[in-house]
Amino acid sequence: MTDATVTPTGRQIPDRLVSPLARALKSWEMLLLIVAAAIFIANSLASPYFLDPWNLSDATFNFTEKAMIAFAMAMLIVAGEIDLSVGSAIALCSTVMGLAMAAGAGTPVLVLLGLGTGLACGAFNGLLVARFGLPSIVVTIGTMSLFRGISYIVLGDSAFTGYPASFAWFGQGYVFWVITVELVIFAIAAVIFGIVLHRTNFGRMVYAIGNNATAARFSGIRVERVKFILFLLTGLMSGIAAICLTSRLGSTRPSIATGFELEVVTIVVLGGISILGGSGSIPGVVIAALVMGLVTFGLGLLNVPGIVMSIIVGGLLIGVIALPRLWTMIRRR
Amino acid sequence: MSLLKSREAILALAIVALLAVIASRFPAFITPRNLAGVLTDTSPLILLALGQMAVILTKCIDLSVAANLALCGMIAALMDGMGVPLPLILLAVIALGAGLGAVNGLLVWRLGIPSIVVTLGTMTIYRGAIFLLTGGAWINAHQMSDAFKAFPRTVVAGLPVMAWIAIAIVAGFALLMLRTPLGRAFYAVGGNPHAAVYTGISVGRTQFAAFVLAGALAGLTGYLWVARYAVAYVDIAGGFELDVVAACVIGGIAIAGGAGSVVGAVMGALFLGIIKNALPVVGISPFWQMAISGSAILIAIAFNARANREAGRIILKQAEHRT
């Protein structure tokens, strides 16, 4: 149908869908930046407590853990797949760490177990999707139930508490002045994922698969292997997020990180990643994470309850996709 | 078609085997009285699975059904508190549920947003709306009128009204799917959207209809749920959408659309319902339920994918798995 050729060093894939979209995307990140600035100013006017550096530092906790996963999820969505099990994977990682902690394990072991469990969750999803060719939406709905289900079996209605003091560093520690450990992890992840997606062959493969998986296969890309690696990465980032979240909360309940998948997908979509795959950028996701963090923090300062914030997140998710489409519909008339 | 039939036969065998295993240790479980109880308990799952089936047939998915149910249930309880008569409440919740479904449907049809994104968003919006309505307050049994609570539990000819409603709607759905143009349109749209357009079926409109249907059923179930358990709060039926999708997938509704049957969906729901009811009897903690549902989804899709594997000549391994 199209004469799409995928060259790892080339420009955008010459597909008639991409070039106007790529142009729109450039303005999308600009628009997001303006929105972020506007929210920042509005917040500082609305609450006298907003501009305090320590408060702003606290505010970063609203998005750092979710944004870490969002980078990996962005690549997964660019490749045309999705992972709805990330929140449950965090619960499972946290539960495994809790079990190890109860058995007397030290911080290094806990971290390794958290990362390992995340990788295992990602590998399980990846195996089912890439190896057995099952649709990722249903697979991850299934594992969403399974992973958290295992946490419920282990914990029931109890909780693990009493993590070692050194473990608290990940979620409560500061590297320098008000710069938290989590913020540093977030920044490092942003740089690494940005380079991988935008500056490496692997990143080009991800875009190629998302635009046309069949064409990608014909041009010699091992589609299954790339997808498996992407699920693995998402699992790994869930593991890192689980370490940070568990360390920050200092406890593990089976309901930990409920609804994370929604916010992660919202950040990704808000960041301009097409939910249909094939386009979007990591800088967009970074700004979207800042926007989400600022919105929830600002609302929190105004004493808006969490469930109302989730309405706003849900509305943002739909609105961000709906508005450009509505706009083109109106202009066409 | 024979393959489809055999899959339902396998599921029926699995249900019988499951019952036999339970009965071998706890014979009381398969007394007619207890089975009627299981059917009544499973009625909400059956109703929602039917609506979800219509949505999945058209290549969509509706994750907002449980939130829709909770919102409609809360509205029903609030209306009861204001002294609105029961028939009006029933009409209102069905209309409201259909309206909430229509919002999903319009976003999918008119704006072409993927259904998973739309319903992931409306799921939180609908549930948040309950909080906005009530400020997080509960409506308890003593705040509900007797007529409101009694209707689903009234026993007619040996079964509660709730079970009869489920049976009637299952029959109605079977007719709809097999004997009406709309029913055929659901299959046509999911089976081959391009061919459906050429035969004069509007894909978007059919998907819209499926969402409205699923929404209306969720609305009705919302009343039944709240009246039966005699309590309404923000988190009722939390996570129930996963059970509903599980019931459909176990029942052999192809997630890629276009294939599946009413009998399958009902049996998928019954399978989960029997497990749920048997767990406390067998002495397994109810905390196992979630993991069992998840495993059942995974086993069922793996099984369905095997059965659906194309027998034709495959030059390259199929590249696109996207639903």
Interface residues (C-beta under 8 A of the other chain):
Chain A: G80 E81 I82 L128 V129 F132 G133 L134 P135 S136 I137 V138 V139 I141 G142 T143 M144 S145 L146 F147 R148 G149 I150 Y152 I153 L155 G156 D157 A213 T214 A216 R217 F218 V223 P254 G259 L262 V265 T266 V269 I275 L276 G277 P305 I307 V308 S310 I311 V313 G314 G315 L317 I318 I321 A322 R325 L326 M329
Chain B: I61 L107 R110 L111 G112 I113 P114 I116 V117 V118 L120 G121 T122 M123 T124 I125 R127 G128 A129 F131 L132 G136 V234 L242 V245 A246 V249 I255 A256 S285 F287 W288 Q289 M290 A291 I292 S293 G294 S295 I297 L298 I301 A302 A305 L316 K317 Q318 A319 E320 H321 R322 T323
